[in-house]
Amino acid sequence: MSLRDYLNLLRQNDSITHIFKPVSKHLQAACILKALEPTPVLFSKITESAFPVMGNLLCSKPSFADYLGISTQQIIPTLTSAIENHTPPQITSDAPCQEVVINRPDLDDLPILFHCEGDGGNYISSGVMIAGHPTYGQNMDFHRCMQFSKTEMAVRVVKTRNFDTFLQDLGAVDVAICVGVAPHILVSAATSVEIGLNELEIANALQPFQVVKALTTNLLIPAEAEFVIEGTIHQDRLHAEGPFVDLTETQDVIRQEPVLEVKCITHRRDA
């Protein structure tokens, strides 16, 4: 089931709150999402952007289990089986995520939320980052990304994790941040597996889907992503990242983190 299929199912079941009034990406949207949690929310109109915003899609184990059509007790066995029986997704050359190509990107055009008072900037907090390594292949995980210019973001990189190994080895790593992907891709990106195991293959074992080659790199990315931000993360270019209220609901400290230089943005026509 694609993300859009899942959204349509939520609509049919009257399980999503649709907000039609204009909402700001600065504090307002995040405030409403928190207040309505765990109810999924769709904002039709963001005042600073032409794109709508959705959130709260997977706030509980039952919601993810329902997406996969299993019970909550089956989540761990299902994920374990997918890790053990991972399979490569089908490659396509015609992908919805590349319907619109922006070679002169401006992050201000995107509805990247400013979440909490005191945050260091607008943050992408649930974008799936895909990176590649000549020895280990592709890696997929989460890194919060703080926008500080029209084409740059400071990326929180946790030491000793797989992406940190990529960065230490290569110095500069081409990446694709995929925003708006199906839940089985999100949960696969959140698994902790040994380096060299491509989490996209875990996602494909959960539910088959297609990938496409990114435009500026050889990375394979989910073909039905809503937005893809392509660029390079530089180990030797640092910028202040934070503060940010993380999943512990406490304000994390400011750190000097590697900079993502955005080269290209692609998205669906009605992303």
N, C-alpha and C positions, 0 to 999 in steps of 0.2 A: 504494500500500500504506500503510495507516494504521500508526501506532506500535504499536497492539495486534496488528495482523496480523503485523508484523515480530517482535514478542515471541513470538507463537505459533509463528512459523517457527523462531526460535532454539530454542524448547522442543522442537519436533519433530525438529530436527537435533541435539539434545543439545549445543547450543552456548552455553548459559547456565548459570552456577553459581547454584543456588538455595539460599540460606541460611535455615534455618528457626529457628535459635536467636535469642533476643533480642539485638539489637545497638543500641548507643547512637548517637545522632546526634552526640554530642560525641566527636570524634576517632576512635572505633572504626570507623564505617562508611567514612570516608575512608581510614583505614589499610588496611582490607581491600580496598577498591577499588584502591588503589595496589599492594598486594602481588599482586593477581590480574590486574592489567593485562597484556595487553589483553582478557582474557576478560570478557564481559558478566556482570553480577551482579544478582541480584534478592534483596533482603532482605525476608522476609515480615513480620518483627516488629521495629519500631523502638520502643525502650522508652519514649520520650518522646512518641510520636504514634500515632494510630490508623491511619496510612497506611503502606503499604509503600514501599520506595525501590528504584529501579533505577539502574544506572550502567555505565560502560565500554561503552556500546553502539556507539560509533564511535571506536575508538582507533587506527584505521589506514585508509589509503586503500583497501585491499582490502575492508574491511567496508562502507564506503560504496558502493564500486562494486558489491558483491554485492547491496546493498539496491536499487540502481537496475537491476540486471541487465545491467551493462556491465563492460568490462575497466577496469583502472586507467588504461590509456592513453587511454581515452575520456572520462575525467572532465572535463578542461579543455574539450575540444570540446563536450561535452554541456552544461556550464554556460554556455559562450559562446553556444551556440544558444538556450538558455533566456533569457538576458539580451536577445538580439537579437529574440526572438519571444515576449516576455512577454505574458501574457493574464490578464484579471481572473478571479478565482475566482467560483464560483457563490455567491450569497447565500441563506442559509436563515434561518428564524425559529425553528427547533426544533433546538437544539444540545446535544449531550451535555455540553459544558463548562459549561453553565448549569443542570444538573439540580439542583444544590444552591446556594443563594444565601445568603451570610452578610453581612448588613448591619451587624453589629457585629463586625468582624474582630479576630482575635487571632493574630498571626503565630506565637506560641508553640505553637499547635495543629498547625502544619505541620512536617514533618520537614526543616527547613532545616539543613544540616550545618555543624558547626564542624569545619573541615578540618585545620588544623595548629596545633601549639603556638605561641603568640604571636600568633595571629590576633586581630583587633579584635572579632570577634563571629561569629555564624552568618552564612553567606554563600550567597546564590543566585548561582552562577557561570555557569550555562548557560541561564538563562531568557531567552527572546526578548522584547525590549521593543519594543512598537509605540506610535508617537507620531504626532500629526497636526499639520499646519500649514495655515493658510488659503490659502497660495500654493502650497506645494510638495506638499501632500497627505500621504500616510502614509509613514513611514519605519520600517524594521524592522532592529534590530541588537542587539548584546550590550552590557550594562553590568553589571559585578559590583555586587551590592547587599548591603550589610552591615546586618543588623538591629540596632537599638539600643533599641527599645521594642516594645510589643505592636502598634503601628500605624505605626511609622516605620522607614525605612531610609536610610542614606547611600549615594548612588549615584555611582560613579566615572564622571565625564564627561570624555572626552578633548577638549581644546580643538581647534577648527577642524573637528571631525567634524560630520556632518549634524545629529545631535541637539543638539550645542552651538549650532549656528545657530538651531535651533528655540527653544532656551532663551534665547539672547541676544535674539531678536526678540520673544518673547512674555512672558518673565519667569516665567510658570508654564505648564507643559505637562501636559495630561492624558495618561496612559499606561496601557497594559495589559501586565503581565509574564506571558507565557505559558510555563508550565513543563510539560514532557511533550508535545512536539509531534513530528510525524514527521520523520525525518532530512532529507527534501528541503526542509522548511521551515527546519530548523536551518542547512543549508549555504547556503540563499538569504539568510538573515539575516547570514551571514558574508561575503557578497560585497561588494566595494567598487565601487559604481556612482555615477553622478552624482546630485546632489540632485534630487528630483522623481520619480525612478523608484521605484515601489512594489515592494519586494522580495517581497511576497506574490504578485505577478504572475509573478515569476521562478519561485517555487516551483510555481505552478500550471502553468507551461509544462513543468516537470520531471514533475509528476504532478498531475492535476486533484484538487481538494479543495474543501470548502465553508468559507465564513466566515459569521459572525454578528455583529450589532451588539452592542458591549459594553453593559453595563447603565447605566453612569454617564456615558458619552460616546458620540460618533458613530463611534468607531473600529470598524473591521471586524477581527475576530480569528479565528484558526483554530477551527472549530466542534468539533473533536475533541481540543482541548487537555485535559490532565488537570486542571490548575489555572490560574486566571487571577486575578492580583492587580491590581485597578484602583485608580488613585489619581492624585495630582497631584505633580509635581516642582516645587519652588519654588527659583528662582534666588537669592532673597534670604534663604533659610534654609539655613545651613551647619552641618555636623556633622563631627567627625573621622571619617575613613574609613581603615581599615587598623590595623595592618599586615596584609598578605595575601601568601601565597606564590603568585605568578602563574605563567603558563605557561612562564616561563624557569626556574622552580624556584628562584627567589631571592625573598627577602622584600621586597616593595615598601614604600615609605615611607608614613607617615601624611600625609594631605592633608585640608584642609577642602573638603568636597564638598556639592552640593545635596541637600536632604532630600526623600524621597518620603513623602508622607502617604497612607497606605492608607485607602481609602473603602469598599471592598467586595472580598470574595473569592468567587469561584464555582469549583465543581469538579464532576467526575463523581461519581456516587454511590459508585462503587468505585475512586476515583482512586488 
